[in-house]
Amino acid sequence: MMQSTISNFPPYLSLAIWLPIVLGAAILAIGRDDKPGLTRWMALIGSVACFLVTLPLVQHFDSAAHGMQFVESTPWIGRFNIMYSLAIDGLSLWLVPLTAFITIIVVISAWEVIEKRVAQYMGSFLILSGLMIGVFCAMDGLLFYFFFEATLIPMFIIIGVFGGENRVYASFKFFLYTFMGSLLTLVAIIYLYNAAGGSFDILTWHKLPLTMKEQTFIFLAFLMAFAVKVPMFPVHTWLPDVHVEAPTGGSAVLAAIMLKLGAYGFLRFSLPITPDASHYMGGFIITLSLIAVIYIGLVALVQKDMKKLVAYSSIAHMGFVTMGFFMFNQISVTGAIAQMISHGFISAAMFLCIGVLYDRMHSRQIADYGGVVNRMPKFSALIVLFSMANCGLPATSGFIGEFTVILGAVQFNFWIGLLAGTALIFGAAYSLWMVKRVVFGDIANKHVAELTDLNKREFFMLGVLAIAVIGMGLYPAPFTDTMQTSVTDLLQQVSVSKLPQ
């Protein structure tokens, strides 16, 4: 069983959560449209400071230690035994600096693009960053739910204010889908609170004996929230519409981080709290995941809008994550978590590349491009790299996650592994089809002929992501080694029945 360990470190987790929230609120309060430069620099310095705060977590993390690390716990609402309880382990370690890192990239991406309401844009992203980190660190059930739901507010504003023509429709669709999915989760949290004798402590819930009927109800309640957030087939339909209407930074954060909130929920709640129901429902989840990987891959092939194509590819890639979790072996779960991190880098890069083209031509239609390499060689090299990573090219981070999940799938069931491996062909097909149509060939029209290559800001932004993609692909050990002990502990928990004896 996982046990908490008392932390002797400064409150790094609280700083990682509240520093961006406070700075974001300050930018909203004092940011002025007549001084956008000051607001941008405040956001950049603030986001870099927030990232630096997360680095000691990686530096001081003990890969061999069992249980939670960097533990912070203090009473929040004493009457109901609600605690302000934070901690991380190998399952959540890398998701914290990843969130802060992507926030820096998003701030840089909007430097010259967002000209109106700069303070609202930058402030919303900083606040969102802190709330998402809170989801990955919360060890109190109600605190988790608070952060999980609060992330909807800044993202709703980002889509609804800064999105495209149908932004209002997209923002309401995003909010309603994700909020409605979470209502049953609150019921399950309250049920667990009562069953645990008045405790919201997640580690206490991990040890709680539950009947099969109780576990099935709780599993399905959590599934409603996490499946929508991932999003899993068939509750994925909100994602393409939201991506198309969201601003570039919104799409990058949504794909890179927000989808991981649901996947992380399976690791922290569904598997350890309801192990018997997880095994019982595992085949159902794997089936839905395989449908996502194969069917959604085919759907991506016929898309004419670049953003929609990458949005559907995100659903397919997240299918590998959920499939890996429910095969209950060390290789598949480790691969699924690695895929979460890798997808954070790659999906953000893909949406930012599309944003670079959109800023120049104000079109996301594949048919409007062709021969971009003739005018934008630096950009073309980078988007080809990211597209190759998106379809799992060896020596990129995309290969590490997907190959490891397929390896675990073969160990679990050869035919499932074969189907998952075959699905990689679709990933290569839609990625290379888009690159061929957009990047290569002769210059298609006068608008493409007028394109200019990446400026220093854009090259730095995409270059840093390229280093991350290649770095993780060539040397994944720092990512995977820190997960091993926590994954072993999780699988040990899931292997032990919690049915009352």
C-alpha positions in Angstrom: 0.0 0.0 0.0 1.1 3.6 -0.6 2.1 5.5 2.5 2.7 9.2 2.9 6.2 10.4 3.8 6.7 13.6 5.6 8.4 16.3 3.6 11.4 18.3 4.9 11.4 20.5 1.8 10.0 24.0 1.4 6.4 24.1 0.1 7.3 23.7 -3.5 3.9 22.4 -4.5 2.0 25.3 -3.0 4.4 27.7 -4.7 3.9 25.9 -8.0 0.1 26.1 -7.6 -0.4 29.6 -6.1 2.4 31.6 -7.6 0.9 31.5 -11.2 -2.6 32.0 -9.8 -1.5 35.1 -7.8 0.5 36.5 -10.7 -2.3 35.8 -13.1 -4.8 37.6 -10.8 -2.3 40.6 -10.5 -2.0 40.8 -14.3 -5.8 40.8 -14.6 -6.0 43.6 -11.9 -3.3 45.9 -13.1 -2.8 45.0 -16.8 -3.7 47.8 -19.2 -4.4 47.7 -22.9 -2.4 51.0 -23.4 0.7 49.2 -22.0 0.5 45.7 -23.5 4.3 45.4 -23.5 4.4 45.6 -19.7 1.7 43.0 -19.4 3.6 40.6 -21.7 6.8 40.9 -19.8 5.0 40.4 -16.5 3.4 37.2 -17.9 6.7 36.0 -19.3 8.8 36.6 -16.2 5.9 35.2 -14.0 5.6 32.0 -16.1 9.4 31.5 -16.1 9.5 31.9 -12.3 6.7 29.4 -12.0 8.6 26.9 -14.1 11.8 27.4 -12.0 9.8 26.6 -8.8 8.9 23.2 -10.2 12.5 22.2 -11.0 13.5 21.3 -7.4 10.7 18.7 -7.5 12.6 16.8 -10.2 16.0 17.5 -8.6 15.0 16.2 -5.1 12.7 13.5 -6.1 13.7 10.1 -4.7 13.0 7.5 -7.4 13.5 4.6 -5.1 11.2 5.9 -2.3 7.7 4.4 -1.9 4.7 6.6 -1.2 4.1 10.3 -1.6 6.8 13.0 -1.6 6.9 16.7 -0.9 3.9 16.2 1.4 2.0 19.3 2.6 -1.0 19.0 4.8 -3.0 21.5 6.9 -6.7 21.8 7.9 -8.8 23.6 5.4 -12.4 23.2 6.5 -12.0 21.6 9.9 -15.6 20.9 10.6 -15.9 18.5 7.7 -12.3 17.2 8.0 -11.4 18.7 4.6 -7.6 19.1 4.3 -5.4 21.3 2.2 -3.3 18.2 1.3 -0.7 18.1 -1.5 1.8 15.5 -2.6 3.3 13.9 -5.7 4.8 10.6 -6.6 6.2 9.1 -9.8 2.8 9.1 -11.5 2.4 12.9 -11.3 6.0 14.2 -11.0 6.6 15.2 -14.6 3.1 16.5 -15.2 3.9 19.5 -12.9 6.9 20.9 -14.7 5.3 20.0 -18.1 2.4 22.3 -17.2 4.6 25.2 -16.2 6.8 24.7 -19.3 3.9 24.7 -21.8 2.6 27.9 -20.1 5.9 29.7 -21.0 5.7 28.5 -24.6 2.0 29.7 -24.8 3.0 33.2 -23.4 5.8 33.5 -26.0 3.4 32.3 -28.8 1.0 35.1 -28.1 3.6 37.8 -27.8 2.8 39.6 -31.1 -0.5 37.8 -32.0 -2.8 38.9 -29.2 -3.1 42.7 -29.4 -6.4 43.4 -27.5 -7.2 42.3 -24.0 -3.6 41.2 -23.5 -4.0 41.1 -19.7 -7.1 38.9 -19.8 -5.3 36.5 -22.1 -2.1 36.2 -20.2 -3.7 36.3 -16.8 -6.2 33.5 -17.7 -3.3 31.2 -18.8 -1.3 31.7 -15.7 -4.3 31.1 -13.5 -5.2 28.0 -15.5 -1.6 26.7 -15.1 -1.8 26.9 -11.3 -5.2 25.2 -11.2 -4.0 22.3 -13.4 -0.9 21.8 -11.3 -3.3 21.7 -8.3 -5.1 18.8 -9.9 -1.9 16.8 -10.2 -0.9 17.5 -6.6 -4.2 17.4 -4.6 -4.4 14.5 -2.1 -7.7 15.5 -0.6 -10.8 14.4 -2.6 -12.7 17.6 -2.4 -9.5 19.7 -3.0 -9.0 17.6 -6.2 -12.6 18.3 -7.3 -12.2 22.0 -6.6 -9.1 22.3 -8.8 -10.5 19.9 -11.4 -13.7 22.0 -11.9 -12.0 25.4 -11.5 -9.9 24.8 -14.6 -13.1 25.1 -16.7 -13.4 28.8 -15.8 -10.2 30.3 -17.4 -10.4 27.9 -20.3 -14.1 29.0 -20.9 -12.9 32.6 -21.0 -9.9 31.8 -23.3 -12.2 30.1 -25.8 -15.2 32.4 -25.4 -13.3 35.7 -25.7 -10.3 35.0 -27.9 -11.7 32.2 -30.1 -13.0 32.1 -33.7 -16.4 33.0 -35.2 -18.3 30.2 -33.3 -16.3 30.7 -30.1 -19.5 31.1 -27.9 -20.9 27.9 -29.1 -17.6 26.1 -28.6 -17.0 27.5 -25.1 -20.5 26.5 -24.0 -20.1 23.0 -25.5 -16.7 22.6 -23.7 -18.1 23.8 -20.4 -21.3 21.7 -20.5 -19.7 18.5 -21.6 -16.9 18.6 -19.0 -19.1 20.0 -16.2 -22.0 17.6 -16.7 -19.5 14.7 -16.8 -18.2 15.6 -13.4 -21.5 15.8 -11.5 -21.6 12.1 -10.7 -17.9 12.3 -9.6 -19.0 14.6 -6.8 -21.6 12.1 -5.7 -18.9 9.4 -5.7 -16.6 11.6 -3.6 -19.3 12.3 -1.0 -20.1 8.5 -0.9 -16.4 7.7 -0.3 -16.2 10.4 2.4 -19.1 8.8 4.3 -17.7 5.2 3.7 -14.3 6.3 5.1 -15.9 7.6 8.3 -15.7 11.3 7.4 -12.4 11.5 5.5 -11.6 13.0 2.1 -8.0 11.7 2.2 -7.4 9.9 -1.1 -4.8 7.5 0.4 -7.4 6.5 3.0 -9.8 5.8 0.1 -7.2 3.6 -1.5 -7.4 1.2 1.5 -11.2 1.3 1.9 -12.9 -2.1 1.5 -15.8 -1.9 -1.0 -18.3 -4.3 -2.3 -18.4 -5.0 -6.0 -21.7 -3.1 -6.3 -20.1 -0.1 -4.6 -16.9 -0.3 -6.7 -18.9 -0.5 -9.9 -20.9 2.6 -9.1 -17.8 4.5 -8.0 -15.9 3.4 -11.1 -18.7 4.5 -13.5 -19.1 7.8 -11.7 -15.4 8.6 -12.1 -15.5 7.3 -15.6 -18.1 9.9 -16.6 -15.7 12.8 -15.7 -12.4 11.3 -16.8 -13.7 9.8 -20.1 -15.1 13.2 -21.2 -11.9 15.0 -20.2 -9.5 12.6 -22.0 -11.7 12.4 -24.2 -12.6 8.8 -24.9 -14.8 7.5 -27.7 -17.8 8.1 -27.8 -17.8 11.3 -25.6 -15.1 12.9 -27.8 -17.3 15.0 -30.0 -16.7 18.2 -28.1 -12.9 18.3 -28.7 -12.6 19.0 -32.5 -15.2 21.8 -32.3 -13.4 23.4 -29.4 -10.0 23.1 -31.0 -11.1 24.7 -34.2 -12.5 27.8 -32.4 -9.9 28.1 -29.6 -7.0 30.5 -30.1 -3.6 28.8 -30.8 -2.5 29.0 -27.1 -5.8 27.6 -26.0 -5.5 24.6 -28.3 -1.9 24.0 -27.2 -2.8 23.9 -23.5 -6.0 22.0 -24.0 -4.2 19.2 -25.9 -0.9 19.2 -24.0 -2.2 19.4 -20.4 -6.0 19.5 -20.0 -6.6 16.1 -21.6 -4.1 14.7 -19.1 -6.3 15.7 -16.2 -8.8 12.9 -17.1 -6.0 10.3 -17.7 -4.4 11.2 -14.4 -7.7 10.7 -12.7 -7.7 7.0 -13.7 -4.3 6.6 -12.1 -5.2 8.3 -8.8 -8.8 7.3 -8.4 -10.3 4.6 -10.6 -7.5 2.0 -10.4 -6.5 2.1 -6.7 -9.9 2.8 -5.2 -11.9 0.3 -7.3 -9.4 -2.4 -8.3 -12.0 -5.2 -8.7 -14.3 -3.0 -10.9 -11.3 -1.9 -12.9 -10.4 -5.4 -13.8 -14.1 -6.2 -14.5 -14.5 -3.1 -16.7 -11.0 -3.3 -18.2 -12.0 -5.1 -21.4 -14.7 -2.4 -22.0 -12.2 0.4 -21.6 -9.6 -1.3 -23.8 -12.3 -1.8 -26.5 -13.2 1.9 -26.4 -9.5 2.8 -26.6 -8.9 0.6 -29.6 -11.9 2.1 -31.3 -10.5 5.6 -30.6 -7.1 4.6 -32.0 -8.4 3.0 -35.2 -11.7 4.7 -36.0 -10.6 8.2 -35.0 -7.4 7.7 -36.9 -9.5 7.0 -40.0 -11.6 10.1 -39.3 -8.5 12.2 -39.1 -7.5 11.0 -42.6 -10.5 12.8 -44.2 -10.2 16.1 -42.4 -9.7 19.2 -44.5 -8.9 21.6 -41.6 -5.4 21.2 -40.1 -6.6 21.9 -36.6 -9.4 19.3 -36.8 -6.9 16.8 -38.1 -4.5 17.3 -35.2 -7.5 17.4 -32.8 -8.6 14.0 -33.9 -5.1 12.7 -33.8 -5.0 13.8 -30.1 -8.0 11.6 -29.4 -6.3 8.6 -31.1 -3.0 9.2 -29.1 -4.9 9.4 -25.8 -6.5 6.1 -26.7 -3.1 4.6 -26.3 -2.9 6.1 -22.8 -6.2 4.7 -21.5 -5.5 1.3 -23.2 -2.1 1.1 -21.4 -3.6 1.8 -18.0 -6.1 -1.1 -18.2 -3.7 -3.8 -19.3 -2.3 -3.8 -15.7 1.3 -4.6 -16.5 4.5 -2.5 -15.7 5.4 -2.0 -19.4 2.0 -0.7 -20.5 1.3 1.6 -17.6 4.8 3.1 -17.8 4.4 3.5 -21.5 1.0 5.2 -21.1 2.4 7.8 -18.6 5.4 8.4 -21.0 2.9 8.9 -23.8 1.1 11.5 -21.7 4.3 13.5 -21.3 5.4 13.0 -25.0 1.9 14.0 -26.3 2.2 17.2 -24.2 5.3 18.3 -26.2 4.1 17.0 -29.6 0.5 18.2 -29.6 1.5 21.7 -28.3 4.1 21.9 -31.1 1.6 20.8 -33.8 -1.0 23.4 -32.8 1.6 26.1 -32.5 2.9 25.2 -36.1 -0.6 25.6 -37.4 -0.9 28.8 -35.5 2.2 30.2 -37.2 0.6 29.5 -40.6 -2.7 30.9 -39.6 -1.1 34.1 -38.4 0.3 34.6 -41.9 -2.6 33.4 -44.1 -5.6 33.3 -41.8 -6.6 29.9 -43.1 -6.4 26.4 -41.7 -7.6 24.7 -44.8 -5.1 22.2 -46.2 -6.2 23.0 -49.7 -5.1 26.6 -49.3 -1.5 25.6 -48.9 1.2 23.8 -50.9 4.9 24.4 -51.4 5.4 26.1 -48.1 9.0 24.6 -47.9 10.0 27.0 -50.8 9.2 30.0 -48.7 9.6 28.7 -45.1 12.5 26.2 -44.9 13.1 26.5 -41.2 9.4 26.1 -40.4 9.1 23.2 -42.8 11.9 21.3 -41.1 10.3 21.7 -37.7 6.7 20.8 -38.7 8.1 17.7 -40.5 9.9 16.7 -37.3 6.8 17.2 -35.2 4.6 15.3 -37.7 7.1 12.4 -37.7 7.0 12.4 -33.9 3.2 12.5 -34.0 3.3 9.2 -35.9 5.8 7.6 -33.6 9.1 7.9 -35.5 12.0 6.2 -33.6 14.4 8.7 -31.8 11.4 11.0 -31.0 9.3 11.0 -27.9 6.3 9.8 -29.8 8.0 6.5 -30.3 8.8 5.9 -26.6 5.2 6.0 -25.4 3.4 4.3 -28.2 6.0 1.5 -28.7 6.1 0.8 -25.0 2.2 0.6 -24.8 2.2 -1.8 -27.8 4.9 -3.9 -26.1 2.7 -4.1 -23.0 -0.3 -4.9 -25.1 1.4 -7.8 -26.8 2.3 -9.1 -23.3 -1.3 -8.7 -22.3 -2.9 -10.1 -25.5 -1.2 -10.6 -28.8 -4.2 -9.6 -30.9 -4.8 -6.4 -29.0 -1.1 -5.6 -29.5 -1.4 -6.4 -33.2 -4.5 -4.1 -33.6 -2.8 -1.3 -31.7 0.4 -1.6 -33.8 -1.5 -1.7 -37.0 -3.2 1.5 -36.0 0.1 3.3 -36.1 -0.2 3.1 -39.9 -3.2 5.5 -39.8 -1.1 7.9 -37.7 1.6 7.9 -40.3 -0.9 8.2 -43.1 -2.8 11.3 -41.8 0.4 13.0 -40.5 2.4 12.5 -43.8 -0.7 13.3 -45.9 -1.0 16.7 -44.3 2.7 17.4 -44.6 2.8 16.4 -48.2 -0.2 18.7 -49.1 0.9 21.7 -47.0 4.7 21.7 -47.1 6.0 20.0 -50.2 5.4 20.5 -53.9 5.4 23.7 -56.0 4.1 27.0 -54.6 0.4 26.6 -54.8 -0.8 30.3 -55.0 0.3 33.9 -54.5 -0.5 33.8 -50.8 2.0 31.0 -50.2 4.5 32.9 -52.4 4.3 35.9 -50.0 5.0 33.8 -46.9 8.0 34.7 -44.7 9.9 32.2 -42.6 10.0 32.0 -38.8 11.1 35.0 -36.9 13.4 34.6 -33.8 10.5 34.4 -31.4 8.8 31.7 -33.3 12.0 29.8 -34.0 12.9 29.8 -30.3 9.4 28.6 -29.3 9.3 25.7 -31.7 13.0 25.0 -31.3 12.7 24.4 -27.6 9.8 22.0 -28.2 11.9 20.2 -30.9 14.7 19.8 -28.3 12.3 18.3 -25.8 10.8 15.9 -28.4 14.2 14.7 -29.6 15.7 14.7 -26.1 13.0 12.5 -24.6 13.2 10.2 -27.7 16.9 9.7 -27.4 17.1 9.5 -23.6 13.8 8.6 -22.0 15.4 7.2 -18.8 14.9 10.4 -16.6 11.2 10.2 -17.3 10.6 6.4 -17.1 13.0 5.7 -14.2 11.1 8.1 -11.8 7.9 6.3 -12.6 8.9 2.7 -11.9 8.5 2.5 -8.1 5.1 4.3 -8.2 3.8 2.2 -11.1 4.9 -1.0 -9.2 3.1 0.2 -6.1 0.0 1.0 -8.1 -0.1 -2.4 -9.8 0.4 -4.1 -6.5 -2.7 -2.2 -5.2 -4.7 -3.1 -8.2 -3.8 -6.8 -7.9 -5.3 -7.0 -4.4 -9.0 -7.4 -4.1 -10.8 -4.9 -1.9 -14.0 -6.9 -1.6 -15.0 -7.4 2.1 -13.9 -10.8 3.4 
